[in-house]
Each structure stands twice: as C-alpha cells, then as structure tokens.
C-alpha cells in the first residue's frame, strides 16, 4: 500500500501540474489553430514525468484524506499516468485527422472537413457518400489506434487500484450511478416529446421524417441553412462584443484575452478556447463562417473564455485548472444558448420568427441531451467490459434507442471522451437550464442586457472551478441540480412557439 506524500511534495506536484496543463493547452492551441501540423504531446509528458508515474498517483491517492484539492490533484495524476501510456496513439490520431483525405466524386476532402461538408451539402446522395468515406477512414486508420489506447487504459487502471475505469472515477467523487438513473428517467419522460417534436423538426429542415432519417441527414438538419441570412459571418464578433458590453465586459480591452481570427489552411473550422494561463492568457480561436451552428460554437467558446479570464488568480492550480468541468461547460452553454433565445435574437439581430427558431433550438438541445444520456449509459458498460469490440452493437443499440437514428458503428470508440466527460456535459446542461431560469426570474427575460446580471456572473466566474456545479447552483438558487430541468426548458420553448 502506498505511503501518503508530504505536504511539500504535494505543493511541488501542484505547481508542476499547473505548468503541465499550460503546456498541453498551448500545444493543442498551436496544432488546432493551424500553426503546427503535428501535435507533440510526448515531449510534454517527458518534461513532467513525475506527474505521470504510478507511485505519484498512488501516493496522492493515499494522501487525499477528505481534502478536495488533493483529490483533484490525485485525479489529475491518474489521468496523467494513463495519458502517458497512450500519448503516442493520441499524437498519431491527431496527425491522421490533420493529414488524411477522402475522395468523394473526384473531390479531395480533408478528414476534418468531412463533418462540415455533411452539414453544408444539400444533395442527400452526396451526403451519404461523404459519410461512407468518413466511416471508411475511421475504420481503416483510426479505430486500431483508438482500440489499442482503450485496452491500455483498461489494463493500467487496475494498477491504480481500481477494478475498472468507472470505479476509478467513482472514487474521485463522480456520482455516475445517480446521474445514470437521471438519464434513464429523462429518456423515458421525453420519449414521446422527442418523437413528435423531432419528426416535425426534421421535416421542416431537411424534408425527411424521423422514421426515414439517416445519420448523414442529421448534420445538415442542425446546420439550419435556411436561417443563414440571419446569422452572417461578419456579424458574429460584433454580436459577441455587443452582448458582453451589455453585461459590462469590453472584450477588446481584456488584456488577458487573445482573439485568433487569422485564416490558415489547417485551422479547425470550429471556434475553440485555449486557457493557456488561467487567468493570464486565454485564447479564443475562431474562423468565422456564418450560419447558426458557427454562431453557437463561438458563443460557447466565449463562455469558456470569460470564465477562465475572470478566474481569481489567487486560487490554487487545482481550483483554477482542475475541479468540476461541469462548471465551465455550464458557463459556456449559458452564452451559447443566447443564440436561440428569442428575446436576445430580437434585441441583437432583429430576427425573423424568433420563437419558431427558439423551438427548433429546443429540439436540437433535446437531441443532444438524449444522445449524451445514452452515451453515458454506454460508457458505463464499455468501461466495465472485458472484450471491448463486443460493445460495438451495444453502442448502436443505445444511441439508436435514444435518438431514433442509427449511428455509425465505427464510432463506438471515437465517440467517447476521456474522464467521463459526458457526465460533466450532462450536469452542465442541467446547471445552465436552472441558472438561466433563475437569471430570468431575478433580472427579467432580457437578463443578458443587465449590468447587474453581468456583475453577478463576474463574481461567480471569479470562483473558477473551486465549487462544483451542484454547489454553485445551490449557492445561487438554493436548488439541487436536476437533469429533468432540461426537459422543462425544452417544453417551455416548444409551448412558446
């Protein structure tokens, strides 16, 4: 059994973790912003090898003793230990995603542009061929690496003292079983609502009912091309700046926020946030395309940006960098869903038929929350299974039941994030729904235009990730975090339309 570490050792590891994350975030920024073709993770892991060693993780685990900061550092060290074993696979996957191309009808399409192409392609037959090409590349080039990494994680998790990956995260305080039960209830309670609303939604957007819809139609439906003229690319940044200004935030004058707006061939087409130093250097990366999906992505990442940029610098690395990611995802969603808020749409864009669009946004929200509910249930099975490839049919079954659209079986490995991140997204959706309801009650439906609301947000952002989403919600509203609140949010938007 491992011996607890001395406080001095723990402090040194905490400081090292701060640098480790900063370097990983900067490397990811350089790669996905198109400034570097390769994603070079191995050298970073080598420089911080103490954080990736088994004895460090075990020693931190023996030192927790109910201390949350130590538990977060222990979780991080376990992630570093497991991540070090699969860093080569992660680098290779990133390299392949950046360099692979598919030939569709004589056209060469970069792998990372296949999903955007599915969203932008009007011809359904072409979409099917694009989807088939993506699945072929995934199966031929990526899944071998993904499976190898998953099997390594499964093996090494036992050396960390847990029977399986799910049990490891339960020991970190993840309430996976309670959340899974909430997911089952949500799926049952919104089954009829989803079938009726989704059928109407898909018919209006792509002319195909839910029963005939295929997975290559879904991205095109979310794209919402008929709303493009209401979401022009050249208005994305001004709309964000104006929204933040109403809340008392001058984006351009934030010395710790960098805006990367340059065009580069390999730049990820979706906006993203790199909190390289929290709060000292936070980079918001965007490549404005226009259209509702692009606007949602920008506002989501802007939510992350403002959260990290306003985090109190005096907090510990664990409280600034680590903690409950449902908190930062909740802040990201709070800004993202302004782009489907009818009051915001009328105020910021002089939007046509805002309540109709808001209802469509609610259907999109229900899709993704039902999908992630199924993903969490799948991941709990996956991470306790002995033969991982045997879980492929189960992935198809669970996701099909939730969405009524059969997913690509080849995604049974790639459609998972490390660290049960699906659980943090799910809790973030609940956090956002309940906090939004509180803000509307306290400041009115146009809460986003009130300086007082902005002051409250900045006060809460300053807490970083020291509190959990559950604690933060209880502090502000007195409520318990409930996934069912998302269903209530959806029903309200559909009724208003």
BASE-688467 format. One line per 5 residues: number of its first residue (from 1); for each residue x, y, z of C-alpha. Coordinates in nm, 4 decimals, always signed. Layout:
<sites>
NUM> X:Y:Z; ...
</sites>
This chain:
<sites>
1> +0.0000:+0.0000:+0.0000; +0.1327:+0.3444:-0.0939; +0.2502:+0.5879:+0.1724; +0.0936:+0.9371:+0.1891; +0.3079:+1.2186:+0.0465
6> +0.4471:+1.5041:+0.2491; +0.2846:+1.8466:+0.2083; +0.5962:+1.9857:+0.0414; +0.5818:+1.7102:-0.2212; +0.2124:+1.7775:-0.2817
11> +0.2760:+2.1520:-0.3248; +0.5525:+2.0825:-0.5770; +0.3269:+1.8473:-0.7727; +0.0513:+2.1096:-0.7721; +0.2847:+2.3689:-0.9230
16> +0.4087:+2.1167:-1.1781; +0.0508:+2.0285:-1.2745; -0.0125:+2.3966:-1.3445; +0.2779:+2.4030:-1.5931; +0.1845:+2.0658:-1.7398
21> -0.1669:+2.1806:-1.8277; -0.0393:+2.5134:-1.9634; +0.1982:+2.3345:-2.1989; -0.0655:+2.0857:-2.3120; -0.3116:+2.3678:-2.3807
26> -0.0557:+2.5697:-2.5733; +0.0430:+2.2682:-2.7823; -0.3240:+2.1980:-2.8599; -0.3766:+2.5619:-2.9500; -0.0823:+2.5659:-3.1918
31> -0.1963:+2.2448:-3.3610; -0.5686:+2.3073:-3.3896; -0.5208:+2.6741:-3.4819; -0.3205:+2.5553:-3.7826; +0.0114:+2.6899:-3.6574
36> +0.1660:+2.3411:-3.6246; +0.0910:+2.0332:-3.8318; +0.1885:+1.7895:-3.5562; +0.0545:+1.7538:-3.2034; +0.3666:+1.6828:-2.9988
41> +0.2486:+1.5536:-2.6622; +0.5264:+1.3085:-2.5766; +0.7920:+1.5755:-2.5005; +0.5486:+1.7481:-2.2621; +0.4813:+1.4249:-2.0794
46> +0.8567:+1.3650:-2.0579; +0.9176:+1.7077:-1.9009; +0.6570:+1.6368:-1.6359; +0.7189:+1.2670:-1.5902; +0.6853:+1.2826:-1.2115
51> +0.3162:+1.3593:-1.2601; +0.2720:+1.0585:-1.4849; +0.4347:+0.7967:-1.2645; +0.2419:+0.5245:-1.0874; +0.3960:+0.5913:-0.7465
56> +0.2897:+0.9580:-0.7687; -0.0722:+0.8680:-0.8404; -0.0794:+0.6064:-0.5667; +0.0907:+0.8390:-0.3184; -0.1565:+1.1170:-0.3891
61> -0.4439:+0.8717:-0.3552; -0.3150:+0.7768:-0.0117; -0.2929:+1.1476:+0.0806; -0.6484:+1.2587:-0.0018; -0.7975:+1.2191:+0.3465
66> -1.1111:+1.4111:+0.2500; -0.9156:+1.7078:+0.1089; -1.0769:+1.8197:-0.2193; -0.7667:+1.9891:-0.3619; -0.5649:+1.6736:-0.3044
71> -0.8397:+1.4629:-0.4608; -0.8346:+1.6825:-0.7710; -0.4567:+1.6506:-0.7922; -0.4875:+1.2741:-0.7471; -0.7436:+1.2604:-1.0310
76> -0.5089:+1.4669:-1.2472; -0.2112:+1.2415:-1.1702; -0.4153:+0.9319:-1.2563; -0.5152:+1.0969:-1.5833; -0.1523:+1.1851:-1.6487
81> -0.0422:+0.8308:-1.5758; -0.2996:+0.6851:-1.8145; -0.2489:+0.9596:-2.0721; +0.1249:+0.8992:-2.0818; +0.0649:+0.5408:-2.1887
86> -0.1491:+0.6471:-2.4832; +0.0164:+0.9768:-2.5827; +0.1700:+0.8191:-2.8930; -0.1700:+0.6958:-3.0075; -0.3212:+1.0401:-2.9397
91> -0.0463:+1.2093:-3.1401; -0.0891:+0.9658:-3.4276; -0.4695:+1.0070:-3.4300; -0.4298:+1.3866:-3.4394; -0.1745:+1.3600:-3.7188
96> -0.4006:+1.1350:-3.9226; -0.7011:+1.3598:-3.8695; -0.4915:+1.6556:-3.9918; -0.3481:+1.4780:-4.2972; -0.5981:+1.2154:-4.4154
101> -0.8190:+1.2987:-4.7105; -1.1172:+1.1286:-4.8684; -1.2037:+1.1269:-5.2370; -1.5740:+1.1822:-5.2964; -1.6973:+1.2176:-5.6546
106> -1.3436:+1.3097:-5.7632; -1.3016:+1.5764:-5.4951; -1.0314:+1.5515:-5.2257; -1.1764:+1.6448:-4.8858; -0.9584:+1.6731:-4.5728
111> -1.0752:+1.4428:-4.2939; -1.1525:+1.7296:-4.0569; -1.3709:+1.8916:-4.3211; -1.5899:+1.5851:-4.3737; -1.8304:+1.6700:-4.0909
116> -1.8623:+2.0352:-4.2045; -1.9221:+1.9025:-4.5553; -2.2064:+1.6837:-4.4276; -2.3617:+1.9935:-4.2756; -2.3229:+2.2072:-4.5862
121> -2.4026:+1.9566:-4.8622; -2.7568:+1.9880:-4.9974; -2.7571:+1.6691:-5.2067; -2.8601:+1.3766:-4.9878; -2.6874:+1.1162:-5.2063
126> -2.3597:+1.3088:-5.1841; -2.4009:+1.3307:-4.8056; -2.4333:+0.9536:-4.7915; -2.1102:+0.9109:-4.9882; -1.9290:+1.1615:-4.7659
131> -2.0478:+0.9734:-4.4567; -1.9337:+0.6422:-4.6058; -1.5902:+0.7892:-4.6812; -1.5560:+0.9213:-4.3251; -1.6528:+0.5836:-4.1791
136> -1.4073:+0.4034:-4.4053; -1.1181:+0.6270:-4.2993; -1.2178:+0.5933:-3.9335; -1.2336:+0.2153:-3.9510; -0.9177:+0.1752:-4.1571
141> -0.6883:+0.4282:-3.9897; -0.8191:+0.5456:-3.6530; -1.0005:+0.2622:-3.4787; -0.6949:+0.0380:-3.4442; -0.5220:+0.3159:-3.2535
146> -0.8336:+0.4004:-3.0519; -0.8870:+0.0356:-2.9523; -0.5226:-0.0086:-2.8581; -0.5419:+0.3017:-2.6373; -0.8665:+0.1868:-2.4710
151> -0.7194:-0.1541:-2.3934; -0.4069:+0.0042:-2.2426; -0.6227:+0.2318:-2.0243; -0.8264:-0.0682:-1.9143; -0.5107:-0.2577:-1.8155
156> -0.3341:+0.0298:-1.6412; -0.6436:+0.1373:-1.4463; -0.6116:-0.1806:-1.2413; -0.2598:-0.0772:-1.1420; -0.4108:+0.2403:-0.9990
161> -0.6061:+0.0274:-0.7535; -0.9490:+0.0279:-0.9206; -1.1270:-0.2700:-1.0718; -1.2174:-0.0646:-1.3780; -1.2248:+0.2893:-1.5187
166> -1.5770:+0.3572:-1.3916; -1.4823:+0.2618:-1.0365; -1.1757:+0.4844:-1.0587; -1.3950:+0.7847:-1.1358; -1.6430:+0.6924:-0.8665
171> -1.3502:+0.7164:-0.6239; -1.2895:+1.0717:-0.7486; -1.6410:+1.1646:-0.6376; -1.8229:+1.1254:-0.9706; -2.1866:+1.0375:-0.8952
176> -2.2109:+0.8241:-1.2078; -2.4829:+0.5889:-1.0890; -2.7165:+0.8636:-0.9704; -2.6648:+1.0516:-1.2961; -2.7213:+0.7359:-1.4994
181> -3.0552:+0.6902:-1.3251; -3.1454:+1.0514:-1.4056; -3.0532:+0.9776:-1.7683; -3.2861:+0.6782:-1.7787; -3.5690:+0.8884:-1.6362
186> -3.5057:+1.1702:-1.8828; -3.5060:+0.9281:-2.1759; -3.8331:+0.7754:-2.0585; -4.0008:+1.1059:-1.9724; -3.9121:+1.2749:-2.3029
191> -3.9607:+0.9769:-2.5374; -4.2947:+1.0872:-2.6767; -4.1929:+1.4528:-2.6764; -3.8804:+1.3698:-2.8772; -4.0593:+1.1558:-3.1360
196> -4.3246:+1.4187:-3.2054; -4.1030:+1.7275:-3.1945; -3.8150:+1.5666:-3.3848; -4.0370:+1.4458:-3.6665; -4.1695:+1.7975:-3.7191
201> -3.8200:+1.9452:-3.6865; -3.6513:+1.7200:-3.9422; -3.9375:+1.7535:-4.1905; -3.9140:+2.1322:-4.1712; -3.5360:+2.1408:-4.2074
206> -3.4499:+1.8579:-4.4489; -3.7880:+1.7353:-4.5686; -3.7485:+1.3902:-4.4101; -3.9457:+1.2497:-4.1181; -3.7809:+1.0882:-3.8178
211> -3.8650:+0.7398:-3.9397; -3.6800:+0.7872:-4.2708; -3.3919:+0.9984:-4.1408; -3.0359:+0.8671:-4.1738; -2.7284:+0.9782:-3.9826
216> -2.5909:+1.1660:-4.2828; -2.9011:+1.3858:-4.2768; -2.8626:+1.4945:-3.9151; -2.5713:+1.7345:-3.9567; -2.7458:+1.9059:-4.2437
221> -3.0546:+1.9492:-4.0276; -2.8542:+2.1015:-3.7401; -2.6869:+2.3291:-3.9904; -3.0167:+2.5168:-4.0302; -2.9170:+2.6550:-4.3683
226> -3.2461:+2.8364:-4.4187; -3.1527:+3.0604:-4.1261; -2.8095:+3.1506:-4.2683; -2.9031:+3.5007:-4.3738; -2.9994:+3.5785:-4.0138
231> -2.6551:+3.4697:-3.8895; -2.3982:+3.6352:-4.1196; -2.0316:+3.5638:-4.0611; -1.9292:+3.9276:-4.0482; -2.1672:+3.9951:-3.7586
236> -2.0504:+3.7136:-3.5309; -1.7782:+3.9010:-3.3479; -1.9706:+4.2324:-3.3258; -2.2706:+4.0479:-3.1791; -2.0494:+3.8811:-2.9206
241> -1.8795:+4.2086:-2.8344; -2.2163:+4.3834:-2.8035; -2.3591:+4.1124:-2.5795; -2.0596:+4.1221:-2.3490; -2.0689:+4.5019:-2.3452
246> -2.4290:+4.4918:-2.2219; -2.3017:+4.2777:-1.9342; -2.0267:+4.5303:-1.8617; -1.7389:+4.3483:-2.0369; -1.5220:+4.5110:-2.3049
251> -1.3813:+4.2145:-2.4971; -1.1214:+4.4150:-2.6890; -0.9799:+4.5720:-2.3742; -0.9288:+4.2418:-2.1898; -0.5503:+4.2256:-2.1825
256> -0.5562:+3.8586:-2.0844; -0.7786:+3.7552:-2.3787; -0.6318:+3.6965:-2.7247; -0.8506:+3.6736:-3.0338; -0.7066:+3.4493:-3.3053
261> -0.9024:+3.5460:-3.6170; -0.6480:+3.4629:-3.8890; -0.7244:+3.2335:-4.1804; -0.4986:+2.9254:-4.2015; -0.5394:+2.6128:-4.4196
266> -0.5307:+2.3621:-4.1301; -0.7125:+2.5759:-3.8758; -1.0012:+2.3940:-3.7109; -1.3187:+2.5397:-3.8637; -1.4995:+2.5493:-3.5282
271> -1.4251:+2.8088:-3.2627; -1.2383:+2.6888:-2.9557; -1.0857:+2.8271:-2.6371; -0.7322:+2.7581:-2.5113; -0.6895:+2.8677:-2.1472
276> -0.3100:+2.8558:-2.1631; -0.2685:+3.0606:-1.8458; -0.5650:+3.0978:-1.6108; -0.6422:+3.3825:-1.5937; -0.3317:+3.5344:-1.7554
281> -0.3586:+3.4209:-2.1182; -0.6804:+3.2854:-2.2640; -0.7020:+3.2459:-2.6430; -1.0341:+3.2482:-2.8270; -0.9858:+3.0975:-3.1716
286> -1.2393:+3.1451:-3.4469; -1.2678:+3.1133:-3.8227; -1.5960:+3.2911:-3.8964; -1.8105:+3.1010:-4.1455; -2.1566:+3.2228:-4.0535
291> -2.4727:+3.0250:-4.0000; -2.6401:+2.9308:-3.6711; -2.4070:+2.6408:-3.5874; -2.0995:+2.8602:-3.6219; -2.2555:+3.1269:-3.4006
296> -2.3398:+2.8699:-3.1331; -1.9807:+2.7436:-3.1327; -1.8379:+3.0936:-3.0978; -2.0654:+3.1913:-2.8106; -1.9990:+2.8592:-2.6363
301> -1.6238:+2.9110:-2.6509; -1.6662:+3.2732:-2.5471; -1.8373:+3.1438:-2.2329; -1.5292:+2.9374:-2.1532; -1.3087:+3.2353:-2.2345
306> -1.4835:+3.4759:-1.9990; -1.4980:+3.2176:-1.7207; -1.1240:+3.1486:-1.7354; -1.0330:+3.5145:-1.7932; -1.2255:+3.6233:-1.4825
311> -1.0997:+3.3425:-1.2576; -0.9318:+3.4752:-0.9449; -0.5544:+3.4427:-0.9900; -0.5087:+3.3790:-0.6164; -0.6865:+3.0430:-0.6370
316> -0.4772:+2.7273:-0.6291; -0.3927:+2.5480:-0.9556; -0.6447:+2.2801:-0.8613; -0.9179:+2.5442:-0.8206; -0.8229:+2.7346:-1.1382
321> -0.7294:+2.4470:-1.3689; -0.8969:+2.1324:-1.2444; -1.2162:+2.0827:-1.0467; -1.5616:+2.0107:-1.1850; -1.5689:+2.0747:-1.5593
326> -1.9480:+2.0938:-1.5496; -1.8896:+2.4449:-1.4156; -1.7013:+2.5826:-1.7158; -1.9229:+2.3878:-1.9579; -2.2261:+2.5396:-1.7869
331> -2.0911:+2.8919:-1.8362; -2.0161:+2.8097:-2.1996; -2.3710:+2.6853:-2.2526; -2.5206:+2.9927:-2.0853; -2.3732:+3.2126:-2.3599
336> -2.4212:+2.9553:-2.6367; -2.7961:+2.9304:-2.5816; -2.8375:+3.3039:-2.6123; -2.8209:+3.2364:-2.9859; -3.1532:+3.0501:-2.9570
341> -3.3127:+3.2866:-2.7048; -3.5997:+3.4731:-2.8768; -3.5527:+3.7870:-2.6651; -3.1802:+3.8005:-2.7424; -3.2458:+3.7334:-3.1118
346> -3.4908:+4.0225:-3.1361; -3.2614:+4.2576:-2.9472; -2.9303:+4.1703:-3.1133; -3.0268:+4.0644:-3.4671; -3.3769:+4.1960:-3.5388
351> -3.4533:+3.8301:-3.6021; -3.7460:+3.6983:-3.8129; -3.9712:+3.4435:-3.6372; -3.7536:+3.4160:-3.3232; -3.9922:+3.1867:-3.1337
356> -4.0006:+2.9412:-3.4222; -3.6208:+2.9328:-3.4274; -3.6082:+2.9018:-3.0479; -3.8371:+2.5984:-3.0679; -3.6048:+2.4398:-3.3221
361> -3.3144:+2.5131:-3.0886; -3.5009:+2.3351:-2.8097; -3.5385:+2.0256:-3.0287; -3.1651:+2.0356:-3.1025; -3.0982:+2.0568:-2.7294
366> -3.3241:+1.7603:-2.6601; -3.1437:+1.5568:-2.9276; -2.8010:+1.6160:-2.7795; -2.9047:+1.5641:-2.4174; -3.0833:+1.2394:-2.5049
371> -2.7786:+1.1368:-2.7081; -2.5389:+1.2108:-2.4232; -2.7634:+1.0300:-2.1797; -2.7270:+0.7216:-2.3968; -2.3532:+0.7852:-2.4303
376> -2.3086:+0.7856:-2.0534; -2.5031:+0.4603:-2.0190; -2.2874:+0.3121:-2.2965; -1.9619:+0.4324:-2.1431; -2.0503:+0.2794:-1.8081
381> -2.0905:-0.0553:-1.9843; -1.7838:-0.0046:-2.2035; -1.5527:+0.0743:-1.9130; -1.6556:-0.2362:-1.7213; -1.6395:-0.4760:-2.0196
386> -1.3649:-0.7320:-2.0833; -1.3967:-0.7571:-2.4620; -1.4241:-0.4009:-2.5911; -1.5024:-0.4721:-2.9605; -1.8071:-0.6687:-2.8439
391> -1.9543:-0.3368:-2.7240; -1.9932:-0.2065:-3.0814; -2.3505:-0.3418:-3.1256; -2.4437:-0.2068:-2.7821; -2.3284:+0.1394:-2.8873
396> -2.5554:+0.1244:-3.1908; -2.8474:-0.0061:-2.9834; -2.8314:+0.2556:-2.7059; -2.7761:+0.5531:-2.9348; -3.0476:+0.4363:-3.1757
401> -3.2986:+0.3979:-2.8929; -3.2259:+0.7482:-2.7667; -3.2237:+0.9374:-3.0962; -3.4245:+0.7071:-3.3262; -3.1394:+0.7457:-3.5772
406> -2.8833:+0.4674:-3.6178; -2.5270:+0.5913:-3.5550; -2.2188:+0.4730:-3.7411; -2.0937:+0.1572:-3.5722; -1.7366:+0.2670:-3.6491
411> -1.7785:+0.5494:-3.3943; -1.8076:+0.3135:-3.0973; -1.4547:+0.4112:-2.9861; -1.4112:+0.7667:-3.1102; -1.7462:+0.8845:-2.9746
416> -1.6132:+0.8876:-2.6191; -1.4161:+1.1449:-2.4238; -1.1660:+1.0774:-2.1501; -1.2635:+1.1121:-1.7880; -1.6378:+1.0503:-1.8274
421> -1.6682:+1.3975:-1.9761; -2.0168:+1.3053:-2.0972; -2.1276:+1.3151:-1.7331; -1.9920:+1.6677:-1.6954; -2.1713:+1.7851:-2.0101
426> -2.4966:+1.6387:-1.8809; -2.4634:+1.8129:-1.5469; -2.3690:+2.1333:-1.7289; -2.6919:+2.1248:-1.9312; -2.8874:+2.0955:-1.6080
431> -2.6809:+2.3733:-1.4458; -2.7432:+2.6046:-1.7419; -3.1181:+2.5353:-1.7555; -3.1663:+2.6028:-1.3848; -2.9350:+2.9042:-1.3694
436> -3.0958:+3.0592:-1.6767; -3.4379:+3.0238:-1.5155; -3.3032:+3.1995:-1.2063; -3.1486:+3.4849:-1.4073; -3.4747:+3.5404:-1.5945
441> -3.6700:+3.5437:-1.2699; -3.4306:+3.7858:-1.0995; -3.3371:+4.0186:-1.3882; -3.6133:+3.9628:-1.6452; -3.6206:+3.7835:-1.9798
446> -3.3564:+4.0240:-2.1122; -3.1209:+3.9405:-1.8226; -2.8258:+3.9389:-2.0647; -2.8700:+4.3156:-2.1161; -2.8439:+4.3999:-1.7461
451> -2.5190:+4.5208:-1.5873; -2.6360:+4.3726:-1.2569; -2.6501:+4.0293:-1.4191; -2.3011:+4.0829:-1.5569; -2.1761:+4.1735:-1.2101
456> -2.3221:+3.8515:-1.0708; -2.1647:+3.6466:-1.3491; -1.8217:+3.8021:-1.2956; -1.8498:+3.7315:-0.9243; -1.9310:+3.3678:-0.9948
461> -1.6695:+3.3339:-1.2702; -1.4063:+3.4536:-1.0226; -1.4607:+3.1342:-0.8218; -1.3019:+2.9377:-1.1061; -1.3756:+2.5703:-1.0555
466> -1.3357:+2.5713:-0.6803; -1.7040:+2.4842:-0.6224; -1.8800:+2.2052:-0.8083; -2.1726:+2.2865:-1.0356; -2.4031:+2.1422:-0.7693
471> -2.2560:+2.3704:-0.5014; -2.2593:+2.6762:-0.7260; -2.6232:+2.6239:-0.8197; -2.7190:+2.5696:-0.4568; -2.5271:+2.8843:-0.3581
476> -2.7088:+3.0985:-0.6147; -3.0563:+2.9444:-0.6329; -3.0869:+2.7038:-0.3407; -3.1800:+2.4259:-0.5853; -3.0480:+2.0757:-0.6396
481> -2.9006:+2.0003:-0.9813; -3.1608:+1.8018:-1.1773; -3.1292:+1.6744:-1.5349; -3.5090:+1.6853:-1.5627; -3.4790:+2.0658:-1.5791
486> -3.3596:+2.0299:-1.9378; -3.6883:+1.8664:-2.0334; -3.8730:+2.1554:-1.8685; -3.6622:+2.4048:-2.0655; -3.7462:+2.2286:-2.3922
491> -4.1180:+2.2099:-2.3201; -4.1296:+2.5810:-2.2388; -3.9673:+2.6757:-2.5699; -4.1946:+2.4475:-2.7710; -4.5029:+2.5856:-2.5964
496> -4.3977:+2.9445:-2.6656; -4.3806:+2.8731:-3.0368
</sites>
